[in-house]
């Protein structure tokens, strides 16, 4: 049994303005893409579409009719739309998803009642024969995933029926293969089909899906992990993460401990053994970086967004099944410096007649470059459709995951993100609201608060507002994050609480809750983090946020103490109307360098890492 149980998406209302902006941009993009263009690869394969010229607005790049991955994005679209509709109740998005499922039904009927791929079956037959085809399992996995998410999140029984019909083809196709041949087939980017079969088994209990789980068990990978070796260094990162997510779901649907052992062994290698960037990401050129080689791989293809998203999913699974705060720490670091830094960027600084020579927004950055003087490369809406297009729309569809969990004796808050939980606890409705405390002070009212705050705040502060219909006793556990720089302060209804606390742990308060307000203040400071495997190369953070220097070339910084950047970075342009900014600049550096949070960078040149030498 899991230690933490997640709430349904509909039970949590998002309040964080930055995440709301990204989620709304996601909705606009999902609705902007036409159903005809999304369905085109499936209709083409089913013989339901033909046109002699290039249709206006046709999806190109990886979705073009000439791509062997054509059609993968519709699966991502359905998953994102289903999560968005479940989280918000949006009927327009849900209706479009239902119409797309209807369109897929017609394609399956035209294909004979089973096959529902946007690519031909012969692509899979080709890899079984040892010929080269670009990741057909990956492509069909995304469509399966979209169908099952449409069933789980918006109740589309038709989507489930389409997935079951399609699964019959895979049962028949794989029945003639030996385990050795299946293992070789799975060397060609299998994608997450193990997770699909585990999901279908969990929904239906049918033995044929458990047999498919057995056939899609990649023993060469799983056995090596269980033996304690490293099968990942210099290997494609996002090939294996979906397979491990399959093992995670297999554990949940079968209860077999071996599956959990595989997941933990993978995490030990991928997330704890191999080096990571300060952002939390770890891939370079889409592969896992071996120990000691991170300094040699700072380039323009670091931190693939798909890898970030799928490792966050894996961290969330381990959080639920262990209750350990370190997995929520991992989630937070990657959310703020991966998901929020690589998708649906919007320029917030265009005011008072300012003119700029770049677009005001960015859709998705496939990679997050780490080379000095890098630039984020933003993809277009319809000309690229990389895999990370799909991960981006999924990652930004809800943003209510990972915040609240039911625990055995109450409630756990794993992320302090502005939101409201509506919790039905044994028939009684409890409201939990997380509010960010404004440490700015009112800039119009003469009350002495704003004048009494001459410096940027050295802490994050939140109010947790609890509303119960009567006095109800339960545990409330709150994660204290990894970046905590001092003793947190907790106050209940204005009275300070004395609690045992440390970073990367949970603090638990048990009492009879009624109408209560719990203030949580988390001290933060500037800190540096040395590049793993590098000598004298550092990145800088402000609490959970990676700071980057705005410069177009490699720059050496001269510091008195690299481990204490507060003596070398000072706040810059720190106050704007009624808010504090996170701007900094170097002190005593010629020329100087400005630093801002990585997630705020749009089209500027930036550097994450800097060689640091003693001040001259």
C-alpha positions in Angstrom: 0.0 0.0 0.0 1.3 3.5 -0.8 2.2 5.7 2.1 0.8 8.8 0.3 -2.3 8.7 -1.8 -2.9 11.5 -4.3 -6.1 13.4 -4.6 -8.1 13.6 -7.8 -7.2 16.5 -10.1 -10.6 18.0 -9.6 -10.2 18.2 -5.9 -7.4 20.8 -6.1 -7.8 24.3 -7.5 -4.6 26.0 -8.7 -3.9 29.5 -7.4 -0.2 30.2 -8.3 -0.2 33.0 -10.9 2.9 31.8 -12.8 1.7 28.3 -13.1 -1.8 29.5 -14.0 -0.3 31.5 -16.8 1.4 28.4 -18.2 -1.6 26.2 -17.8 -3.8 28.8 -19.6 -1.2 29.1 -22.4 -1.4 25.3 -22.7 -5.1 25.4 -23.1 -4.9 28.0 -25.8 -2.4 25.9 -27.7 -4.3 22.7 -27.4 -7.5 24.3 -28.8 -5.6 26.2 -31.5 -4.4 22.9 -33.1 -7.2 21.7 -35.4 -8.8 18.2 -35.1 -8.2 17.6 -38.9 -4.5 18.2 -38.5 -4.2 16.1 -35.3 -6.1 13.2 -36.9 -4.4 13.4 -40.3 -1.7 10.7 -39.8 -4.3 8.3 -38.5 -6.7 8.9 -41.3 -3.9 8.6 -43.8 -2.9 5.2 -42.5 -6.5 4.1 -42.5 -7.0 5.2 -46.1 -9.4 7.9 -45.1 -7.4 10.9 -46.3 -5.7 11.7 -49.6 -4.7 15.0 -51.1 -2.3 15.7 -54.0 -0.7 18.9 -52.5 0.5 20.1 -49.1 -2.6 21.1 -47.1 -2.6 24.5 -45.6 -1.6 24.4 -41.9 -0.5 20.8 -42.0 1.6 19.7 -39.0 5.2 19.4 -40.1 8.5 18.2 -38.6 8.0 15.0 -36.7 4.3 15.0 -37.6 4.8 15.3 -41.3 3.6 12.4 -43.6 7.3 11.7 -44.3 8.2 11.2 -40.7 8.3 7.7 -39.2 7.1 9.2 -35.9 4.0 10.8 -37.4 1.0 10.8 -35.2 2.8 10.6 -31.8 1.7 14.1 -30.8 -2.1 13.2 -30.8 -1.4 10.9 -27.9 0.3 13.6 -25.9 -2.6 16.0 -26.9 -5.2 13.6 -25.5 -3.3 13.0 -22.3 -2.9 16.8 -21.7 -6.5 17.6 -22.6 -7.8 14.9 -20.3 -5.7 16.1 -17.4 -6.6 19.7 -18.1 -10.3 19.0 -18.3 -10.2 16.9 -15.2 -8.4 19.7 -13.2 -10.6 22.5 -14.4 -13.9 21.1 -15.6 -13.4 22.7 -19.0 -16.1 21.3 -21.2 -14.7 22.7 -24.5 -11.4 20.9 -24.0 -13.2 17.7 -22.9 -15.5 17.9 -25.9 -12.7 18.3 -28.4 -11.0 15.3 -26.8 -14.2 13.2 -27.1 -14.5 14.3 -30.8 -10.9 13.1 -31.5 -11.7 9.8 -29.9 -14.6 9.5 -32.2 -12.3 10.2 -35.1 -9.9 7.5 -34.0 -12.8 5.0 -33.7 -13.5 5.5 -37.4 -9.8 4.9 -38.2 -9.8 1.7 -36.2 -12.9 0.5 -38.0 -11.4 1.2 -41.4 -8.3 -0.7 -40.3 -10.3 -3.8 -39.6 -11.2 -3.3 -35.9 -7.8 -3.7 -34.2 -4.9 -1.7 -35.5 -5.1 2.0 -34.5 -1.6 3.2 -35.4 -0.7 6.4 -37.3 2.1 4.2 -38.7 1.8 0.9 -40.5 2.1 -2.5 -38.7 5.1 -3.3 -41.0 7.2 -0.8 -39.0 7.0 -3.2 -36.0 7.5 -6.2 -38.3 10.6 -4.5 -39.6 12.3 -4.1 -36.2 11.4 -7.7 -35.4 13.4 -8.6 -38.6 16.3 -6.5 -37.5 15.7 -3.6 -39.9 16.0 0.0 -38.9 12.8 2.0 -38.2 12.6 5.1 -36.0 11.0 4.1 -32.7 7.6 2.6 -33.8 6.9 1.4 -30.2 7.4 5.0 -29.0 4.9 6.3 -31.5 2.1 3.8 -30.7 2.8 4.1 -27.0 1.8 7.8 -27.0 -1.5 7.0 -28.7 -2.3 4.2 -26.2 -1.3 6.6 -23.4 -3.7 9.3 -24.7 -6.6 6.8 -24.9 -6.1 5.5 -21.4 -5.7 9.0 -20.0 -9.0 9.9 -21.7 -10.6 7.0 -19.9 -9.0 7.7 -16.5 -9.5 11.4 -16.4 -12.7 12.1 -18.4 -14.4 8.8 -18.3 -14.3 7.9 -22.0 -15.3 4.2 -22.1 -15.0 4.4 -25.9 -11.3 5.3 -25.5 -10.8 2.2 -23.3 -12.5 0.0 -25.9 -10.3 1.3 -28.6 -7.2 0.5 -26.5 -8.4 -3.0 -25.8 -9.2 -3.7 -29.4 -5.7 -2.5 -30.4 -4.1 -4.6 -27.6 -5.4 -7.7 -29.2 -3.1 -7.1 -32.2 -0.1 -6.9 -29.9 -1.1 -10.1 -28.1 -1.2 -11.9 -31.4 1.9 -10.3 -32.8 4.2 -11.0 -29.8 2.8 -14.6 -29.3 5.2 -16.1 -31.9 8.4 -14.4 -30.4 10.9 -16.0 -28.0 11.9 -14.1 -24.9 15.3 -13.6 -26.6 13.8 -12.0 -29.7 11.5 -9.8 -27.6 14.5 -8.5 -25.7 16.2 -7.6 -29.0 13.0 -5.9 -30.3 12.9 -3.8 -27.1 16.4 -2.5 -27.8 14.6 -0.2 -30.4 13.2 2.5 -28.0 10.3 0.4 -26.7 8.6 3.4 -25.1 6.2 2.8 -22.3 4.2 -0.1 -23.5 4.9 -2.0 -20.3 3.1 0.8 -18.5 0.1 0.5 -20.9 -0.3 -3.2 -20.3 0.0 -2.7 -16.6 -2.6 0.0 -16.8 -5.0 -2.2 -18.8 -4.4 -5.0 -16.3 -5.2 -2.7 -13.4 -8.4 -1.6 -15.1 -9.7 -4.9 -16.3 -7.8 -7.7 -14.4 -7.7 -9.6 -17.7 -4.8 -12.2 -17.8 -3.8 -11.4 -21.4 -2.5 -8.0 -20.2 -0.4 -9.6 -17.5 1.0 -11.9 -20.2 1.8 -8.8 -22.3 3.5 -7.3 -19.2 5.7 -10.4 -19.1 6.6 -10.2 -22.8 7.5 -6.5 -22.5 9.8 -7.1 -19.5 13.2 -5.9 -20.7 15.3 -8.4 -18.9 18.7 -7.1 -20.1 18.0 -3.8 -18.5 16.1 -4.9 -15.4 18.4 -7.8 -14.5 21.5 -5.5 -14.8 19.9 -3.0 -12.4 19.0 -5.7 -9.9 22.6 -6.9 -10.0 23.7 -3.4 -8.9 25.6 -2.5 -12.2 25.3 0.6 -14.3 23.6 -0.1 -17.6 22.8 3.5 -18.2 26.0 5.6 -18.7 26.2 6.9 -22.3 22.9 5.3 -23.1 19.8 7.1 -24.4 18.0 8.5 -21.3 14.4 8.6 -22.3 14.4 5.2 -23.8 14.6 3.6 -20.4 12.6 6.0 -18.1 9.3 5.0 -19.7 10.2 1.3 -19.2 10.9 2.0 -15.5 7.6 3.9 -15.3 6.1 0.6 -16.6 7.8 -1.3 -13.8 6.3 1.2 -11.3 2.8 0.7 -12.6 3.3 -3.0 -12.7 4.1 -2.9 -9.0 0.9 -1.0 -8.3 -1.3 -3.4 -10.2 0.4 -6.7 -9.2 1.9 -6.0 -5.8 5.1 -8.0 -6.8 8.1 -6.5 -4.9 10.5 -7.3 -7.7 9.0 -4.4 -9.7 9.6 -2.0 -6.9 13.1 -3.2 -6.5 13.7 -2.5 -10.2 12.4 1.1 -9.8 14.6 1.8 -6.8 17.6 0.3 -8.5 17.1 2.5 -11.5 16.7 5.6 -9.3 19.9 4.7 -7.5 21.8 4.8 -10.7 20.1 7.5 -12.8 19.2 10.0 -10.1 21.8 9.4 -7.4 24.7 7.7 -9.1 25.1 9.6 -12.3 25.9 13.3 -12.2 23.2 16.0 -12.4 23.2 19.7 -13.4 22.2 22.3 -10.8 18.8 22.4 -12.4 18.1 18.8 -11.6 18.3 17.6 -15.2 21.1 15.2 -16.2 21.0 14.3 -19.9 23.3 15.5 -22.6 22.6 14.8 -26.2 19.7 12.8 -24.9 22.0 10.3 -23.1 22.9 9.7 -19.5 26.3 11.4 -18.6 28.9 9.1 -17.0 30.5 9.9 -13.7 33.1 12.7 -13.9 32.1 13.8 -17.5 29.6 16.5 -16.8 32.1 19.4 -17.3 33.0 18.0 -20.8 29.3 17.9 -21.9 28.2 21.4 -21.4 26.6 22.1 -24.8 23.5 23.1 -26.7 21.7 19.8 -26.1 21.5 19.4 -22.3 18.5 18.6 -20.2 16.0 17.2 -22.6 12.5 18.2 -21.4 11.1 14.7 -21.9 13.7 13.3 -19.5 12.9 16.0 -16.9 9.1 15.3 -17.1 9.4 11.5 -17.0 11.9 11.5 -14.1 9.5 13.8 -12.2 6.8 11.2 -12.7 9.2 8.6 -11.4 10.1 10.8 -8.4 6.4 11.2 -7.6 5.9 7.4 -7.7 8.7 6.9 -5.2 7.4 9.7 -3.0 4.0 8.0 -2.8 5.5 4.6 -1.9 8.3 5.7 0.5 7.0 9.0 2.0 10.6 10.4 1.8 10.9 14.2 1.3 13.9 13.9 -1.0 11.7 12.8 -3.9 9.5 15.9 -3.5 12.7 17.9 -3.4 13.7 16.5 -6.7 10.2 17.3 -8.1 10.5 20.9 -6.9 14.0 21.5 -8.4 13.0 20.1 -11.8 9.6 21.9 -11.8 11.1 25.3 -11.2 14.3 24.9 -13.3 13.1 22.5 -16.0 9.3 22.5 -16.7 8.9 26.2 -15.9 12.2 27.2 -17.7 11.5 25.3 -20.9 7.9 25.8 -21.8 5.3 28.5 -22.3 7.6 31.3 -21.5 6.2 34.8 -21.6 8.0 38.2 -21.5 6.8 40.0 -18.3 9.0 43.1 -18.8 7.4 44.8 -21.8 6.0 47.9 -20.2 5.9 51.7 -20.6 6.5 51.7 -24.3 9.5 49.4 -24.3 10.3 47.8 -27.7 12.1 44.5 -28.2 13.4 42.7 -31.2 12.3 39.2 -30.2 8.9 37.5 -29.8 7.0 37.9 -26.6 6.6 34.2 -25.9 8.3 30.9 -26.3 6.5 27.6 -26.8 9.0 24.9 -25.8 12.7 24.5 -25.7 13.5 20.9 -26.5 16.8 21.1 -24.7 18.1 23.5 -22.0 21.7 24.5 -23.1 24.3 24.7 -20.4 27.2 26.0 -22.5 28.4 29.5 -21.6 26.6 32.2 -23.6 23.8 29.8 -24.5 20.4 30.7 -26.0 17.1 28.8 -25.6 15.9 27.6 -28.9 12.1 27.9 -29.0 10.2 25.6 -31.3 7.3 26.7 -33.5 3.7 25.8 -33.0 3.3 23.6 -36.1 6.7 23.1 -37.9 8.6 20.9 -35.4 6.6 18.7 -33.0 9.6 17.2 -31.3 8.9 14.7 -28.5 9.2 17.5 -26.1 6.3 19.3 -27.7 4.2 16.5 -26.3 5.9 16.4 -22.8 5.4 20.2 -22.6 1.7 20.1 -23.1 1.3 17.2 -20.6 3.6 18.8 -18.0 1.6 22.1 -18.0 -1.9 20.6 -18.2 -2.7 20.5 -14.5 0.0 21.7 -12.1 -2.1 20.4 -9.2 -0.3 17.2 -9.0 2.3 16.7 -6.3 0.9 19.2 -3.8 -1.4 17.4 -1.5 -1.5 13.7 -0.4 -3.6 11.7 1.9 -1.4 9.9 4.5 -2.4 7.2 6.9 -3.2 9.6 9.7 -4.0 12.7 7.8 -2.7 15.0 5.2 0.7 15.7 3.7 1.6 18.9 1.9 4.6 18.2 -0.3 4.8 21.4 -2.3 3.9 24.9 -1.0 2.2 26.0 -4.2 -0.7 28.5 -4.0 -3.8 26.3 -4.3 -7.0 25.1 -2.5 -7.8 21.5 -1.7 -11.4 20.4 -1.1 -11.0 17.2 1.0 -13.9 14.8 1.6 -12.7 13.1 4.8 -15.2 10.4 6.0 -18.1 12.4 4.6 -17.0 15.7 6.0 -15.7 18.5 3.7 -12.4 20.1 4.8 -10.9 23.0 2.9 -7.1 23.5 2.9 -5.8 26.7 1.2 -2.1 27.6 0.6 -1.6 31.3 0.3 1.7 32.9 -0.5 2.3 35.7 2.1 3.0 39.0 0.5 6.3 40.3 2.0 6.2 43.4 -0.1 4.0 45.7 2.0 1.2 47.9 0.6 2.8 50.5 -1.6 -0.2 52.9 -1.3 -1.3 52.7 2.3 0.7 54.6 4.9 0.9 51.8 7.5 4.6 51.6 8.1 4.9 48.1 6.6 6.5 48.8 3.3 8.9 51.4 4.7 9.9 48.8 7.3 11.1 46.5 4.6 14.2 48.1 3.1 15.8 44.8 1.9 14.5 41.9 -0.3 13.0 39.2 1.9 15.3 36.5 3.1 12.5 33.9 3.3 9.5 32.5 1.6 6.3 32.7 3.7 2.9 30.9 3.3 -0.3 30.7 5.2 -2.1 27.4 5.3 -5.7 28.1 6.0 -7.7 25.1 7.4 -11.5 25.2 7.5 -13.3 22.2 9.0 -17.1 21.9 9.7 -16.2 21.0 13.3 -13.1 20.2 15.3 -11.4 17.2 13.5 -8.2 15.7 14.7 -5.6 14.6 12.1 -1.9 14.9 11.3 -0.8 17.7 9.0 2.6 17.1 7.6 4.5 19.8 5.7 7.7 19.2 3.7 10.6 21.4 4.7 12.6 21.8 1.5 16.2 21.0 0.7 17.2 24.6 0.2 16.2 25.7 3.7 19.0 27.9 5.0 18.0 28.2 8.7 15.4 27.3 11.3 11.9 27.5 9.8 9.3 29.4 11.8 5.8 28.0 12.3 3.0 29.9 14.0 -0.5 28.6 14.6 -3.1 31.4 14.8 -0.3 33.8 15.7 1.4 31.6 18.4 4.9 30.3 17.6 5.2 26.5 17.5 8.3 24.8 18.8 9.0 21.8 16.4 11.9 19.6 15.5 12.9 20.4 12.0 15.5 20.0 9.4 15.8 20.5 5.7 14.5 17.8 3.3 12.1 16.3 5.9 8.5 16.6 7.0 7.3 18.4 10.1 4.1 17.0 11.5 1.5 18.7 13.7 -1.3 16.7 15.2 -4.3 18.5 16.7 -8.0 19.0 16.4 -8.3 21.4 13.5 -11.2 23.8 13.1 -10.8 27.3 11.6 -7.1 27.7 11.8 -4.2 29.5 10.1 -0.7 28.1 10.1 2.1 30.5 9.0 5.1 28.8 7.6 8.3 30.8 7.0 11.2 29.2 5.2 14.6 31.1 5.4 16.5 31.1 2.1 19.7 32.6 0.9 22.0 32.8 -2.1 24.1 29.6 -2.4 26.5 28.1 -4.8 26.7 24.6 -6.2 29.9 23.2 -7.7 29.6 21.5 -11.1 29.9 17.8 -10.4 33.3 16.5 -11.7 34.6 20.1 -12.3 37.2 22.1 -10.4 36.4 25.7 -9.6 33.2 25.8 -11.7 30.0 27.0 -10.0 26.3 27.7 -10.5 24.3 29.9 -8.2 20.8 29.6 -6.6 18.3 31.8 -4.8 16.4 29.3 -2.7 15.0 26.8 -5.1 15.7 28.9 -8.2 18.8 28.6 -10.4 20.2 32.0 -11.3 21.9 32.6 -14.6 24.3 35.3 -15.7 23.3 37.3 -18.8 26.4 37.2 -21.0 27.2 36.0 -24.5 30.5 34.3 -23.7 32.3 32.4 -21.0 33.2 34.7 -18.1 35.4 34.1 -15.1 34.1 35.4 -11.8 36.4 36.5 -9.0 35.1 35.8 -5.5 36.4 36.0 -2.0 34.6 32.7 -1.2 32.9 30.7 -3.9 30.9 28.9 -1.3 29.4 32.1 -0.1 28.1 34.1 -3.1 26.3 36.6 -0.9 29.6 38.5 -0.7 29.9 38.7 -4.4 26.3 39.0 -5.7 24.1 41.9 -4.7 20.5 42.6 -5.4 19.9 44.5 -8.6 16.7 46.3 -9.8 15.2 44.7 -6.7 11.9 46.5 -6.4 9.3 47.0 -9.1 6.0 48.6 -8.1 4.5 46.3 -5.5 6.8 43.3 -5.8 10.4 42.2 -5.1 12.3 40.9 -8.1 15.0 38.2 -8.1 17.6 40.3 -9.9 21.3 40.3 -8.9 24.6 41.6 -10.2 28.2 40.9 -9.5 30.1 43.2 -7.0 33.6 44.4 -7.9 33.6 42.6 -11.2 34.7 44.3 -14.5 32.7 44.1 -16.5 29.8 43.2 -14.3 27.3 40.4 -14.9 23.5 40.5 -14.2 21.8 37.4 -12.8 18.1 36.5 -13.1 16.2 33.2 -12.5 16.7 30.7 -15.3 12.9 30.3 -15.8 12.6 34.0 -16.6 15.1 33.8 -19.5 13.5 34.1 -23.0 15.8 35.0 -25.9 18.8 36.4 -24.0 22.2 34.8 -24.0 22.9 33.2 -20.6 25.4 31.1 -18.7 24.5 28.7 -15.9 28.1 27.8 -14.9 31.1 30.1 -14.2 34.7 29.4 -13.6 35.4 31.0 -10.2 38.8 32.2 -9.0 40.0 34.1 -5.9 39.6 37.8 -6.1 42.7 39.6 -7.4 
